[in-house]
Amino acid sequence: MKKKLFNLFAICLCAIAFLASCGGPKDATKELEISNAEVLGDSAYVVSIVDGTYTLVGVVPTDITQTLSIKIKLRLKRPIQDKDLHISGWNLEILDKNGTSLLDKLILKDSEDSKLLKFVTEGKEGEEKEFTFQYSIANGDLYKKIMNDAANINLKDVSFYKEQYYSSESSEVTDEETTDTDSNTDVESDDISSNNVDEILKTYSEYVDKYIKFMKKAANGDLSAMTEYASLLKKAQEFDEKLKEVKGDMTTAQMNKFLEIQKKMLSAMQEDTNN
């Protein structure tokens, strides 16, 4: 009897996976012919985007999330003679053929911040170098729209700052704080009703830690991870809306903290994809 129930359960799981694969988002690529792309921000005079054909890559590592990435070539217009700098902003925006923004959150791939800083401070005028921008979302419909309608890009919020203003004591989430002694991921406990940006970032960081645990459980074939799917998806959508609301209120330090959290998520997803 137990064996029959297990077999039935396995068949159901396969059917669910098959249906999801038929109608859900899929890995995809799209070629973009880019010319005269804009660079916006306080330090927009430093670089320009080289005209050319770029490939927007969409990867669906899990049923919950989709990752977008694109490698672009930047030309150094005016080197900066100051090595004591940090990157602020540098968000790549995807536009449709009418110039309407589809997504403006793609950030430099983890580890490329230092590469960019070296480029703008040590490179020579006219030098060109490639950089990868990426972002993960939890919205299958938006992902499909982007992969279908994307036609152009620009680089916005291009800026630098000289000090790390963000206090690690105020909102930094330590490993001890995010350690979950219970093997079950309690997603419902994440409260994002506050409009306090620091509190939202702290809660978002905790959610990312939980999501990474979920990915590891799913990758290891732990069927209990399926019970967390709905809650994680719902919470991801809530965070997406909340972060949109407060983005305009973020200080430079808070924006940098958000980018750090996002890179942590992207790095984990990249590692999971490679495995």
C-alpha positions as CSV (number, residue, x, y, z in Angstrom):
1,M,0.0,0.0,0.0
2,K,2.8,2.4,1.0
3,K,4.6,1.6,-2.2
4,K,1.5,2.3,-4.3
5,L,1.0,5.7,-2.5
6,F,4.6,6.6,-3.1
7,N,4.3,5.7,-6.8
8,L,1.1,7.8,-7.1
9,F,2.8,10.7,-5.4
10,A,5.8,10.4,-7.8
11,I,3.5,10.4,-10.8
12,C,1.7,13.5,-9.5
13,L,5.0,15.3,-9.1
14,C,6.0,14.4,-12.6
15,A,2.7,15.6,-14.0
16,I,3.0,18.9,-12.1
17,A,6.6,19.4,-13.4
18,F,5.4,18.6,-17.0
19,L,2.6,21.1,-16.8
20,A,4.8,23.7,-15.4
21,S,7.4,23.2,-18.1
22,C,4.7,23.5,-20.8
23,G,3.2,26.8,-19.7
24,G,5.9,28.4,-17.5
25,P,8.8,30.5,-18.4
26,K,11.8,28.9,-20.1
27,D,15.4,29.6,-20.8
28,A,15.7,32.0,-23.7
29,T,18.0,34.4,-25.5
30,K,17.4,37.5,-27.5
31,E,19.7,39.6,-29.7
32,L,19.5,43.3,-29.2
33,E,20.9,45.8,-31.8
34,I,22.2,48.7,-29.7
35,S,23.2,52.1,-30.9
36,N,23.5,55.4,-29.1
37,A,22.5,53.9,-25.7
38,E,22.2,56.5,-23.0
39,V,24.4,56.6,-19.9
40,L,22.8,58.6,-17.1
41,G,23.9,59.8,-13.6
42,D,26.4,62.0,-11.8
43,S,29.4,60.3,-13.5
44,A,27.8,59.6,-16.9
45,Y,30.8,61.4,-18.5
46,V,33.1,58.6,-17.5
47,V,31.9,55.8,-19.9
48,S,29.8,55.2,-22.9
49,I,28.1,52.0,-24.2
50,V,29.7,50.7,-27.4
51,D,27.3,50.2,-30.3
52,G,26.8,46.6,-31.3
53,T,24.8,43.4,-31.0
54,Y,24.3,42.2,-27.4
55,T,22.6,39.0,-26.2
56,L,20.0,39.2,-23.5
57,V,20.1,35.8,-21.7
58,G,17.2,34.5,-19.6
59,V,17.7,31.5,-17.3
60,V,15.0,29.8,-15.2
61,P,16.9,27.9,-12.5
62,T,13.8,27.2,-10.4
63,D,10.0,27.4,-10.8
64,I,10.0,30.5,-8.6
65,T,12.7,32.7,-10.1
66,Q,14.1,33.8,-13.4
67,T,17.5,35.4,-14.0
68,L,18.3,37.9,-16.7
69,S,21.8,38.8,-17.8
70,I,23.5,40.7,-20.5
71,K,27.2,41.3,-21.3
72,I,27.9,44.8,-22.6
73,K,31.0,46.6,-23.8
74,L,31.9,50.0,-22.2
75,R,34.3,52.6,-23.6
76,L,36.3,54.7,-21.2
77,K,35.7,58.4,-22.1
78,R,37.4,60.1,-19.1
79,P,39.5,58.1,-16.6
80,I,39.1,59.1,-12.9
81,Q,42.4,59.8,-11.1
82,D,41.2,58.6,-7.7
83,K,41.5,55.1,-6.5
84,D,39.6,55.6,-3.2
85,L,36.2,55.0,-4.8
86,H,33.2,52.8,-4.4
87,I,30.5,52.1,-7.0
88,S,27.0,53.5,-6.4
89,G,24.0,52.7,-8.6
90,W,25.2,51.5,-12.1
91,N,21.8,49.9,-13.0
92,L,21.2,48.6,-16.5
93,E,17.7,49.3,-17.8
94,I,16.0,47.2,-20.4
95,L,13.6,49.1,-22.8
96,D,11.1,48.1,-25.4
97,K,11.1,49.5,-28.9
98,N,9.1,52.6,-27.8
99,G,11.6,53.4,-25.0
100,T,9.3,52.2,-22.2
101,S,11.2,50.7,-19.3
102,L,10.6,47.0,-18.8
103,L,13.1,46.5,-16.0
104,D,15.7,48.9,-14.5
105,K,17.4,46.8,-11.9
106,L,20.2,44.8,-13.6
107,I,23.3,45.2,-11.6
108,L,27.0,44.3,-12.1
109,K,27.7,40.6,-11.7
110,D,29.3,39.7,-8.4
111,S,33.1,40.4,-8.4
112,E,32.9,42.8,-11.4
113,D,32.7,45.9,-9.1
114,S,36.4,45.8,-8.6
115,K,37.0,45.1,-12.3
116,L,35.0,48.3,-13.2
117,L,36.8,50.4,-10.6
118,K,40.1,49.3,-12.0
119,F,38.9,50.1,-15.5
120,V,37.8,53.6,-14.7
121,T,40.8,54.5,-12.6
122,E,43.7,52.7,-14.4
123,G,42.4,52.4,-17.9
124,K,43.2,54.7,-20.8
125,E,40.9,57.0,-22.6
126,G,39.2,55.1,-25.5
127,E,39.9,51.6,-23.9
128,E,37.0,49.2,-24.1
129,K,36.0,46.3,-21.7
130,E,33.1,44.0,-21.3
131,F,30.9,43.8,-18.1
132,T,28.0,41.5,-17.2
133,F,24.8,42.9,-15.7
134,Q,22.2,40.6,-14.2
135,Y,19.1,40.4,-12.0
136,S,16.7,37.8,-10.7
137,I,12.9,38.2,-10.6
138,A,10.0,36.1,-9.4
139,N,7.5,37.1,-12.1
140,G,7.0,34.7,-15.0
141,D,4.7,37.0,-16.9
142,L,7.2,39.9,-16.7
143,Y,10.1,37.6,-17.7
144,K,8.2,36.5,-20.8
145,K,7.4,40.1,-21.7
146,I,11.0,41.2,-21.3
147,M,12.3,38.4,-23.4
148,N,9.7,39.1,-26.1
149,D,9.7,43.0,-26.1
150,A,13.3,43.9,-25.2
151,A,14.8,46.2,-27.8
152,N,17.2,48.6,-26.2
153,I,19.2,49.4,-23.0
154,N,20.6,52.3,-21.1
155,L,22.9,52.6,-18.0
156,K,21.4,54.7,-15.2
157,D,22.4,56.0,-11.8
158,V,26.1,55.9,-12.8
159,S,27.9,57.4,-9.8
160,F,30.8,56.9,-7.3
161,Y,31.3,57.7,-3.6
162,K,34.4,57.8,-1.5
163,E,33.3,56.3,1.8
164,Q,31.3,53.4,3.1
165,Y,28.6,55.3,4.9
166,Y,26.4,52.3,5.7
167,S,26.7,51.2,9.3
168,S,27.1,47.5,9.7
169,E,25.8,47.8,13.2
170,S,22.4,49.3,12.2
171,S,21.2,46.9,9.5
172,E,23.9,44.3,8.7
173,V,22.5,40.8,9.1
174,T,25.0,38.5,10.7
175,D,25.2,34.8,10.2
176,E,24.0,34.3,13.7
177,E,20.9,36.3,13.1
178,T,20.0,34.4,10.0
179,T,20.8,30.9,11.3
180,D,17.6,28.9,11.3
181,T,17.8,26.1,13.8
182,D,14.5,24.6,12.5
183,S,14.9,22.8,9.2
184,N,11.6,24.1,8.1
185,T,11.8,27.5,6.4
186,D,9.4,29.9,8.2
187,V,8.6,32.3,5.3
188,E,5.3,33.5,6.7
189,S,7.1,35.2,9.6
190,D,8.8,37.8,7.3
191,D,6.9,41.1,8.0
192,I,7.4,43.6,5.2
193,S,4.6,46.0,6.2
194,S,7.0,48.6,7.6
195,N,8.0,51.6,5.4
196,N,11.3,51.9,7.3
197,V,13.9,51.1,4.6
198,D,16.5,49.7,7.0
199,E,13.9,47.3,8.4
200,I,12.8,46.2,4.9
201,L,16.4,45.6,3.9
202,K,17.0,43.5,7.0
203,T,13.9,41.4,6.4
204,Y,14.7,41.1,2.7
205,S,18.2,39.8,3.6
206,E,16.6,37.2,5.9
207,Y,14.3,36.1,3.2
208,V,17.2,35.7,0.8
209,D,18.9,33.4,3.3
210,K,15.8,31.3,3.5
211,Y,15.5,31.2,-0.2
212,I,19.1,30.0,-0.6
213,K,18.3,27.2,2.0
214,F,15.3,26.2,-0.1
215,M,17.4,26.0,-3.3
216,K,19.9,23.7,-1.6
217,K,17.1,21.5,-0.3
218,A,15.5,21.3,-3.7
219,A,18.8,20.6,-5.4
220,N,19.4,17.7,-2.9
221,G,16.1,16.1,-3.8
222,D,14.4,17.0,-0.5
223,L,10.7,16.7,-1.3
224,S,9.8,18.8,1.8
225,A,11.0,21.8,-0.2
226,M,7.8,21.6,-2.2
227,T,5.8,22.6,0.8
228,E,7.7,25.9,0.9
229,Y,7.2,26.8,-2.8
230,A,3.9,28.7,-2.6
231,S,5.0,30.8,0.4
232,L,8.3,31.7,-1.1
233,L,6.7,32.7,-4.4
234,K,4.1,34.9,-2.6
235,K,6.8,36.5,-0.5
236,A,9.0,37.2,-3.5
237,Q,6.2,39.1,-5.2
238,E,5.5,41.1,-2.0
239,F,9.1,42.1,-1.7
240,D,9.2,43.1,-5.4
241,E,6.3,45.5,-4.9
242,K,7.6,46.8,-1.5
243,L,11.1,47.5,-2.8
244,K,9.6,49.4,-5.8
245,E,7.7,51.6,-3.3
246,V,10.8,52.5,-1.2
247,K,13.5,52.6,-3.9
248,G,13.2,56.3,-4.4
249,D,13.6,56.9,-0.7
250,M,16.8,54.9,-0.3
251,T,20.0,56.6,0.6
252,T,23.2,55.8,-1.3
253,A,24.2,53.5,1.6
254,Q,20.9,51.7,1.6
255,M,21.0,51.2,-2.1
256,N,24.5,49.7,-1.8
257,K,23.2,47.4,0.9
258,F,20.3,46.3,-1.4
259,L,22.8,45.6,-4.2
260,E,24.9,43.5,-1.8
261,I,21.8,41.4,-0.9
262,Q,20.9,41.0,-4.5
263,K,24.4,39.9,-5.5
264,K,24.2,37.3,-2.7
265,M,21.1,35.9,-4.2
266,L,22.5,35.9,-7.7
267,S,25.7,34.2,-6.7
268,A,23.8,31.4,-5.0
269,M,21.6,31.0,-8.1
270,Q,24.6,30.9,-10.3
271,E,26.3,28.3,-8.1
272,D,23.2,26.2,-8.1
273,T,22.9,26.4,-11.9
274,N,26.6,25.4,-12.4
275,N,26.0,22.4,-10.1
